[in-house]
Amino acid sequence: MTLLDRLNEDMKQAMRAKEKEELSVIRMLKAALQNEAIHQGVKDLTPDDEVTVISRELKQRRDSLSEFEKAGRSDLSDKVRSEIVIVEDYAPKQLTPEELENIVKATIEEVGASTKADFGKVMSAIMPKVKGKADGGAVNQFVKKYLS
């Protein structure tokens, strides 16, 4: 079952259960996936492309959440928090900090990095491995920690 099929099934369930917020988020995710397919000029997205779109949507919401919290808009931050929970259901399982740390250590050894000058080389080797499974900021922090 593709992600689009799963979204269609969940959309039907949300309609039956009259869950307006969940329905809205599912429709938005579905539209984002369809827009990406149109942008790429393909009929169906690859699983990697789907992960990229879901990760992008999740990141947008997390960024919005931090902005709303800075502005003291608890009404909007509560709404975005609930959207994040729904979007996370469709995102791949996130790596734990320990798993991420192990991947960073292994990649640093694999690439042969030893100084901060090797930062870009390490990041370009790690990001494809953790695509959609870890936040880039967290990866960045671990790499900096081990290269300094």
C-alpha positions as a printed Julia matrix, in Angstrom:
148×3 Matrix{Float64}:
   0.0    0.0     0.0
   1.48   3.32   -1.07
   1.35   6.39    1.11
  -1.28   7.91   -1.17
  -3.48   4.81   -0.76
  -3.07   4.99    3.02
  -3.97   8.69    2.99
  -7.09   7.95    0.92
  -8.21   5.24    3.38
  -7.51   7.45    6.4
  -9.35  10.31    4.69
 -12.45   8.15    4.3
 -12.27   7.13    7.96
 -11.85  10.75    9.07
 -14.88  11.73    6.99
 -16.99   8.98    8.54
 -15.84   9.92   12.04
 -16.36  13.64   11.27
 -12.83  14.48   12.43
 -12.44  17.82   10.69
  -8.91  18.62   11.79
  -7.51  15.2    10.86
  -9.34  15.35    7.53
  -7.85  18.77    6.82
  -4.3   17.62    7.55
  -4.71  14.45    5.46
  -6.02  16.48    2.52
  -3.08  18.85    2.85
  -0.58  15.95    2.86
  -2.29  14.38   -0.13
  -2.17  17.69   -2.0
   1.51  18.14   -1.16
   2.3   14.68   -2.53
   0.29  15.29   -5.69
   1.92  18.7    -6.21
   5.36  17.13   -5.89
   4.44  14.48   -8.47
   3.26  17.21  -10.85
   6.41  19.23  -10.19
   8.58  16.22  -11.03
   6.42  15.31  -14.01
   5.74  11.76  -12.83
   2.56   9.82  -12.13
   3.69   8.2    -8.88
   6.35   9.33   -6.43
   9.06   6.99   -5.21
   9.03   6.09   -1.5
  12.08   8.35   -1.05
  10.22  11.27   -2.63
   7.22  10.6    -0.37
   9.49  10.68    2.7
  10.98  13.96    1.49
   7.55  15.57    1.12
   6.33  14.35    4.52
   9.57  15.51    6.16
   9.2   18.92    4.54
   5.63  19.25    5.8
   6.69  18.2     9.29
   9.57  20.69    9.3
   7.27  23.5     8.18
   4.95  22.79   11.08
   7.77  22.6    13.61
   9.12  25.93   12.35
   5.64  27.45   12.58
   5.25  26.09   16.1
   8.43  27.76   17.29
   7.41  31.06   15.66
   3.92  30.95   17.2
   5.38  30.18   20.62
   7.83  33.09   20.32
   4.92  35.38   19.44
   2.84  34.07   22.35
   0.07  32.75   20.08
  -1.04  29.74   22.12
  -4.22  29.39   20.03
  -2.2   28.81   16.87
   0.55  26.78   18.55
  -2.03  24.33   19.95
  -3.48  23.82   16.47
  -0.04  23.26   14.93
   0.91  20.83   17.71
  -2.09  18.66   16.9
  -1.23  18.84   13.18
   2.32  17.69   13.96
   0.95  14.62   15.75
  -1.12  13.7    12.69
   1.71  14.27   10.21
   4.12  12.22   12.37
   1.85   9.19   11.83
   2.85   9.24    8.14
   6.54   9.99    8.66
   9.11   7.19    9.03
  10.06   6.16   12.55
  12.57   8.66   13.91
  16.0    7.54   15.06
  16.75   7.76   18.77
  19.63  10.04   19.79
  21.74   6.94   20.53
  21.09   5.43   17.09
  21.86   8.75   15.43
  25.06   9.15   17.43
  26.21   5.66   16.36
  25.53   6.46   12.69
  27.49   9.71   13.0
  30.46   7.95   14.63
  30.47   5.2    11.99
  30.24   7.69    9.13
  33.07   9.82   10.51
  35.28   6.7    10.61
  34.06   5.61    7.16
  34.9    8.98    5.6
  38.14   9.31    7.56
  37.22  12.73    8.93
  39.21  14.22   11.78
  38.87  18.01   11.68
  36.17  20.63   11.32
  37.29  21.08    7.71
  35.78  17.65    6.96
  32.34  18.75    8.19
  30.78  19.06    4.71
  32.15  15.7     3.61
  30.68  13.99    6.7
  27.3   15.71    6.37
  26.99  14.77    2.7
  27.71  11.14    3.61
  25.3   11.01    6.57
  22.22  12.79    5.24
  21.24  10.14    2.66
  21.49   7.49    5.41
  19.14   9.31    7.8
  16.83  10.98    5.27
  13.45  11.48    6.9
  14.49   9.61   10.03
  16.38  12.39   11.8
  16.34  16.16   12.0
  19.21  17.8    10.15
  19.89  20.05   13.14
  20.43  17.06   15.41
  22.76  15.44   12.88
  24.63  18.74   12.59
  25.13  18.92   16.39
  26.49  15.37   16.63
  28.88  15.89   13.72
  30.19  19.14   15.24
  30.57  17.41   18.61
  32.73  14.62   17.2
  34.79  16.75   14.82
  35.84  19.31   17.41
